[in-house]
Amino acid sequence: MPHLISNLVEKSYTPFTAKLAPRHLWSKPQLGRKPQKVSRFGADPTVKRTWRFIRTWVAQNHKLYYTYVLLCKALNDLLTSLIIGAFGVYQFWWYTCVGYYRRRNHHVSISNDRV
């Protein structure tokens, strides 16, 4: 059964690693955890304290977590309403001032179409 012969026995194929060095000179990579990289931001004591607080209190206390979620939702809704309100105030004053100017000076405008 020639189709069961492995590639290592097959003479026409030489593995890449066999071309590099004899087998007794190989060094296999050691499997294991490497030390974690810590950035300057992650090494900040305030950031460490924040993550420690989240790990010990928030992750273990689902009521605190869901309270935080609701507060974030409320803050998001508040900011959204403020942005929409600010846009509305801008539109009001733009149409009040610019519209007033356009209505009063329509007869001297270059174009006769109303905007």
N, C-alpha and C positions, 0 to 999 in steps of 0.2 A: 504494500500500500504506500506508494510514494507520496501521496498527498498529506500524510501524517508526519513527514520529516520536518523538523523545526527549521527555522531560518538560521539558527546557529550552526546546524550541521551542514546546511546547504552551502556549497563552496562558492557559488556566484554572489552570495550576499555576505558582507562583513559589517557588523554593527558599528556605528560611529564610535562608541566607547572602546571597542576593541582596537580601533586604529590609533587611539590616543596613547595608551600605556598598557603594559601587562596587567592582568587582573589583580595580582597581589600588590600592585602599587596604587590601586584606586582608593579614594577616601569617600565613603558614602556620607551624604549629608546627615547630620544628627537631627532627629525630630525632637522638638521641644519648644517651649514658649520663649520668645525673645522678650527682653524687657520692654515695657510699654513706653512709647515716646510721649513725653509730656511737653506741651508747648508752654510758652511764657504765660499765656492766658490761663491754661489749666493749672499752672503752678501757683497762681495767685491765691493767697489764703482765703479771700472772700469767695472765690469760685469754689474752692474745696469745701468751704463751710456750707455753701448753698447746696452742692451736690450731696453732702453728708446729711443735711436737713431733709432733702427730698428722699434720700434712701431710707432714713430712719423714721421719718414722720409721715410724709405724704404717701410713700409707696405702701406703708403698712396701715394707713388710715384712709379708707375709701371715702368717708364722709368729708374729710378735709380736701381730698382730691376733687370730688364733685362740687364742693363749694368753690374751689379755685376755678373749675370749668365754668360754673355759672357766673362767677365774677368776670371772667374773661369775656363771656358772651354778653353780659350787661355792658361792659366797657366798650366792646366792639359795636353794639347797638347804639350806644351813646355817641361814639365818634362818628358813626355813619349818619346819625340824625343831625349832628353838628355840621358835617360836611354838606349834607343836602340843604340844611338851613342856610349855611353860608352861601351856597350856590343860589338859593332863592333870593337872598338879600341882594346879591350881586345883580341878578337878573332884574329885580325890581328897580334898583337905582339906575341901571344901564338904560332900561326902557324909559324911566322917568326923565333922566337928563338928556340922553341922546334922542329919544323920541320927541321930547319937547322941542329940541333944537331942529330936528328934521321937520316937524309939523309947522313950526314958525317960518322956516326958511325954504319951504318946498318950492316956492315960486322962483327962487334964484338958483335952484339946483341944476347941475349939468344934465342929469337924467331926469325924466319926468315920471319914472315909475317909482311907486312908493315901496319902501322896504319895511 
